Amino acid sequence: MNPSTLIGAIAGVITLILVVALSATSPSIYFNAPGLAIVLGGTAAAVFMAYPLREVVRVFGLVGTVFRHDKLDTQRDIDELVSLAQLWMNNDVRKVEEALKKVSNPFLRTGVQLIIDNTPEDQIIELLQWRIARLRAREQAEAQMFRVMAGFAPAFGMLGTLVGLVNMMSVLGTGTMQQIGEQLAVGLITTFYGILLSNLVFKPIAVKLERRTAQRVELMNMVLQGVAMMCERRGPAVVRETLNSFVAHVDDEIYDGGSEAVAKAAAAKMAKSAKPARGPLRMPPVLSGVRAASPSTAARK
């Protein structure tokens, strides 16, 4: 169980209960089945109209991952990459194959297996980059679906409010003040449901999935850098220091830059890994802080 998600969910529910209990003379007025049906049913209907059934079912199955504590073991993958790089630098293919059987990361296994099969380096990099891009696109689309639901819910809440206002107008001339007040309360409660679901359920899930994607892309790009250095038979010490610096830099971007930095950090890593260093090892541009020279500048030099 992810502790931060659990704490946030409990805090949100407790806050809501306290506000309702302390501010309302009758807390039961905050429960309205028709209003809740309008918001939930309308949001679900709009999502099913916008997305294929298979995608909707798969995305709703991801809700459980928000509460799971799936910590990626970056250090373990670095240690495995360093060990494999040492064996590969020593031309000990048999031991590399034996060690590869114990590797738990399938993405890392794929990259090293391609090296063992003597696949050209540019083809290895291209294939691994394609897999990273596909994973990122798929998981971003999944998070986007929850953002879409966060937009639909308040809209259907307003629709329920309009329904309540129409009902109120219908009894305005003949009904009592109590009947008018009840109809108005029913109308407003649907807006409450829409805003609540949007900001306490759908948007937090979307942000959680986006950060999960950024962390997975970070790990895969780190593995890509390690595989590129294995292709060039870099020493284990160089591999370890480069990968540690790689991970530390992207962590700073993600956790210091807020939610907007998640996508930027992942995009920066994709750009860094697009052209692995050849010849003398060069630190990726975002790590060194030095901008790469333009073709015209390089020509003048």
C-alpha positions as CSV (number, residue, x, y, z in Angstrom):
1,M,0.0,0.0,0.0
2,N,1.3,3.4,-1.0
3,P,1.4,5.4,2.3
4,S,1.0,8.9,0.8
5,T,-2.0,7.8,-1.3
6,L,-3.6,6.2,1.7
7,I,-3.0,9.3,3.9
8,G,-4.4,11.6,1.3
9,A,-7.5,9.5,0.8
10,I,-8.2,9.2,4.6
11,A,-7.5,12.9,5.1
12,G,-9.9,13.8,2.3
13,V,-12.7,11.6,3.6
14,I,-12.3,12.8,7.2
15,T,-12.3,16.5,6.1
16,L,-15.4,16.0,4.1
17,I,-17.2,14.2,6.9
18,L,-16.2,16.9,9.4
19,V,-17.3,19.7,7.2
20,V,-20.7,18.1,6.5
21,A,-21.3,17.2,10.1
22,L,-20.4,20.6,11.5
23,S,-22.0,22.8,8.9
24,A,-25.3,21.0,8.1
25,T,-28.3,20.7,10.3
26,S,-29.1,17.4,8.6
27,P,-26.1,15.6,7.1
28,S,-28.4,13.3,5.1
29,I,-29.2,16.2,2.7
30,Y,-25.8,15.8,1.2
31,F,-26.8,12.4,-0.1
32,N,-29.0,12.5,-3.2
33,A,-29.2,9.3,-5.3
34,P,-30.6,11.0,-8.5
35,G,-27.9,13.7,-8.4
36,L,-25.1,11.2,-7.9
37,A,-26.5,9.1,-10.7
38,I,-26.5,12.0,-13.0
39,V,-22.8,12.8,-12.3
40,L,-21.5,9.2,-12.3
41,G,-23.8,8.0,-15.1
42,G,-23.2,11.0,-17.3
43,T,-19.4,10.8,-16.8
44,A,-19.3,7.1,-17.5
45,A,-21.5,7.5,-20.6
46,A,-19.3,10.3,-22.0
47,V,-16.1,8.2,-21.4
48,F,-17.6,5.2,-23.1
49,M,-18.6,7.3,-26.1
50,A,-15.1,8.9,-26.3
51,Y,-13.0,5.7,-25.9
52,P,-13.1,2.1,-27.0
53,L,-14.5,-0.3,-24.4
54,R,-11.2,-2.3,-24.1
55,E,-9.3,0.9,-23.2
56,V,-11.8,2.0,-20.6
57,V,-11.8,-1.4,-18.9
58,R,-8.0,-1.5,-18.9
59,V,-7.7,2.0,-17.5
60,F,-10.2,1.4,-14.7
61,G,-8.1,-1.6,-13.8
62,L,-5.2,0.8,-13.1
63,V,-7.0,2.4,-10.2
64,G,-5.5,-0.3,-7.9
65,T,-2.0,0.7,-8.9
66,V,-2.5,4.1,-7.4
67,F,-2.7,2.5,-3.9
68,R,0.1,0.0,-4.5
69,H,3.6,0.9,-3.4
70,D,5.5,-0.1,-6.6
71,K,8.9,1.2,-5.8
72,L,11.3,0.8,-8.7
73,D,14.7,-0.6,-7.6
74,T,17.0,1.7,-9.6
75,Q,20.0,0.8,-7.6
76,R,19.5,-2.9,-8.2
77,D,19.4,-2.3,-12.0
78,I,22.6,-0.2,-11.8
79,D,24.4,-3.0,-9.9
80,E,23.3,-5.5,-12.5
81,L,24.3,-3.3,-15.4
82,V,27.8,-2.7,-13.8
83,S,28.2,-6.5,-13.3
84,L,27.2,-7.2,-16.8
85,A,29.4,-4.5,-18.2
86,Q,32.4,-6.0,-16.3
87,L,31.8,-9.4,-17.8
88,W,31.2,-8.0,-21.3
89,M,34.4,-5.9,-21.1
90,N,36.3,-9.1,-20.3
91,N,34.7,-10.9,-23.3
92,D,33.2,-13.5,-21.1
93,V,30.0,-14.1,-23.1
94,R,29.1,-17.3,-21.3
95,K,29.1,-15.7,-17.9
96,V,27.1,-12.8,-19.3
97,E,24.5,-15.2,-20.5
98,E,24.4,-16.9,-17.1
99,A,24.1,-13.6,-15.2
100,L,21.4,-12.5,-17.6
101,K,19.1,-15.3,-16.5
102,K,19.1,-13.7,-13.0
103,V,18.2,-10.2,-14.2
104,S,14.6,-9.3,-13.2
105,N,14.2,-6.3,-15.4
106,P,12.8,-7.5,-18.8
107,F,13.9,-4.2,-20.5
108,L,17.4,-4.7,-19.4
109,R,17.4,-8.4,-20.4
110,T,16.3,-7.4,-23.9
111,G,19.0,-4.8,-24.3
112,V,21.8,-7.1,-23.1
113,Q,20.5,-10.1,-25.1
114,L,20.7,-7.9,-28.3
115,I,24.3,-7.1,-27.5
116,I,25.1,-10.8,-27.0
117,D,23.4,-11.5,-30.4
118,N,25.8,-9.0,-32.0
119,T,23.1,-6.7,-33.1
120,P,24.4,-3.4,-34.4
121,E,24.5,-0.7,-31.7
122,D,22.3,1.8,-33.7
123,Q,19.6,-0.9,-34.1
124,I,19.7,-1.7,-30.4
125,I,19.3,1.9,-29.4
126,E,16.5,2.4,-32.0
127,L,14.6,-0.6,-30.7
128,L,14.9,0.3,-27.0
129,Q,13.9,3.9,-27.8
130,W,10.9,2.7,-29.6
131,R,9.8,0.6,-26.6
132,I,10.3,3.5,-24.3
133,A,8.2,5.8,-26.6
134,R,5.4,3.2,-26.8
135,L,5.2,2.7,-23.1
136,R,5.2,6.5,-22.4
137,A,2.5,7.2,-25.0
138,R,0.3,4.4,-23.7
139,E,0.6,5.3,-20.1
140,Q,0.1,9.0,-20.8
141,A,-3.1,8.2,-22.7
142,E,-4.3,6.3,-19.6
143,A,-3.6,9.2,-17.3
144,Q,-5.3,11.5,-19.8
145,M,-8.5,9.5,-19.6
146,F,-8.8,10.4,-15.9
147,R,-8.2,14.1,-16.7
148,V,-11.0,13.9,-19.3
149,M,-13.3,12.4,-16.6
150,A,-12.2,15.3,-14.3
151,G,-13.6,17.6,-16.9
152,F,-16.8,15.7,-17.5
153,A,-17.8,15.4,-13.8
154,P,-18.3,19.1,-13.0
155,A,-20.1,19.5,-16.4
156,F,-22.6,16.8,-15.5
157,G,-22.9,18.3,-12.0
158,M,-24.0,21.6,-13.6
159,L,-26.5,19.6,-15.7
160,G,-28.0,18.1,-12.5
161,T,-28.2,21.6,-11.1
162,L,-30.2,22.7,-14.1
163,V,-32.5,19.8,-13.7
164,G,-33.0,20.8,-10.1
165,L,-33.7,24.4,-11.0
166,V,-36.3,23.3,-13.6
167,N,-38.0,21.2,-10.9
168,M,-37.9,24.2,-8.6
169,M,-39.5,26.5,-11.2
170,S,-42.3,23.9,-11.7
171,V,-43.4,24.2,-8.1
172,L,-42.6,27.9,-7.7
173,G,-46.2,29.1,-8.0
174,T,-48.0,26.2,-6.2
175,G,-45.4,24.7,-3.9
176,T,-44.5,25.7,-0.4
177,M,-41.1,27.3,0.6
178,Q,-40.0,23.9,1.9
179,Q,-40.6,22.3,-1.4
180,I,-38.8,25.0,-3.2
181,G,-35.8,24.8,-0.9
182,E,-35.7,21.0,-1.3
183,Q,-35.6,21.2,-5.0
184,L,-32.9,23.9,-4.9
185,A,-30.8,21.8,-2.6
186,V,-31.1,18.8,-4.9
187,G,-30.0,20.9,-7.8
188,L,-27.0,22.3,-6.0
189,I,-25.8,19.0,-4.6
190,T,-25.1,17.6,-8.0
191,T,-22.5,20.4,-8.6
192,F,-21.0,19.5,-5.3
193,Y,-20.7,15.9,-6.5
194,G,-19.1,16.9,-9.7
195,I,-16.5,19.2,-8.1
196,L,-15.7,16.6,-5.4
197,L,-15.2,13.7,-7.9
198,S,-13.1,15.9,-10.2
199,N,-10.7,17.2,-7.6
200,L,-10.6,14.5,-5.0
201,V,-10.7,11.4,-7.2
202,F,-10.0,11.8,-11.0
203,K,-7.3,14.5,-11.0
204,P,-5.2,12.9,-8.2
205,I,-5.3,9.6,-10.0
206,A,-4.2,11.2,-13.2
207,V,-1.3,13.0,-11.5
208,K,-0.3,9.7,-9.7
209,L,-0.2,7.8,-13.0
210,E,1.8,10.6,-14.7
211,R,4.4,10.5,-12.0
212,R,4.5,6.7,-12.2
213,T,5.1,6.9,-15.9
214,A,7.9,9.5,-15.4
215,Q,9.7,7.2,-13.0
216,R,9.4,4.2,-15.3
217,V,10.7,6.2,-18.2
218,E,13.5,7.4,-16.1
219,L,14.5,3.8,-15.3
220,M,14.3,2.7,-18.9
221,N,16.4,5.6,-20.1
222,M,19.0,4.8,-17.5
223,V,19.1,1.2,-18.8
224,L,19.3,2.5,-22.3
225,Q,22.4,4.5,-21.3
226,G,23.9,1.5,-19.6
227,V,23.3,-0.7,-22.7
228,A,24.9,1.9,-24.9
229,M,28.0,2.0,-22.7
230,M,28.1,-1.8,-22.7
231,C,28.2,-1.7,-26.5
232,E,31.3,0.5,-26.3
233,R,32.8,-1.8,-23.6
234,R,33.1,1.0,-21.0
235,G,34.6,0.1,-17.7
236,P,32.3,-0.7,-14.7
237,A,33.4,2.3,-12.7
238,V,32.5,4.7,-15.5
239,V,29.2,2.9,-16.0
240,R,28.3,3.2,-12.4
241,E,29.2,6.9,-12.0
242,T,27.5,7.9,-15.2
243,L,24.2,6.1,-14.3
244,N,24.2,7.4,-10.7
245,S,24.7,11.0,-12.1
246,F,22.0,10.3,-14.7
247,V,19.4,9.2,-12.1
248,A,20.3,12.0,-9.6
249,H,19.9,14.7,-12.2
250,V,16.5,13.5,-13.4
251,D,15.2,13.0,-9.8
252,D,16.1,16.7,-9.1
253,E,14.1,17.7,-12.2
254,I,11.1,15.7,-11.2
255,Y,10.9,16.4,-7.5
256,D,12.1,20.0,-7.5
257,G,10.1,21.1,-10.6
258,G,6.7,19.9,-9.6
259,S,4.2,18.1,-11.8
260,E,5.0,20.0,-14.9
261,A,8.6,18.9,-14.7
262,V,7.6,15.2,-14.9
263,A,7.0,15.3,-18.7
264,K,9.9,17.6,-19.3
265,A,12.4,15.4,-17.4
266,A,11.3,12.3,-19.3
267,A,11.6,14.2,-22.6
268,A,15.1,15.4,-21.7
269,K,16.2,11.9,-21.0
270,M,14.8,10.7,-24.4
271,A,16.8,13.4,-26.1
272,K,20.0,12.5,-24.2
273,S,19.7,8.9,-25.1
274,A,18.9,9.5,-28.8
275,K,22.6,9.6,-29.7
276,P,24.8,7.6,-27.4
277,A,28.4,8.8,-27.1
278,R,31.0,7.3,-29.4
279,G,34.7,7.5,-29.0
280,P,35.7,9.2,-25.7
281,L,32.9,9.1,-23.2
282,R,31.0,12.4,-22.9
283,M,28.6,13.3,-20.1
284,P,25.1,13.8,-21.4
285,P,24.5,17.5,-22.1
286,V,21.9,18.0,-19.3
287,L,24.4,16.6,-16.8
288,S,27.4,18.6,-17.8
289,G,25.5,21.8,-18.2
290,V,27.3,22.6,-21.4
291,R,25.3,23.2,-24.5
292,A,26.3,21.1,-27.5
293,A,28.0,23.2,-30.2
294,S,26.0,23.8,-33.4
295,P,27.2,22.3,-36.7
296,S,28.4,25.7,-37.9
297,T,30.3,26.3,-34.7
298,A,31.9,22.8,-34.9
299,A,32.9,23.5,-38.5
300,R,34.6,26.7,-37.6
301,K,36.6,25.0,-34.9
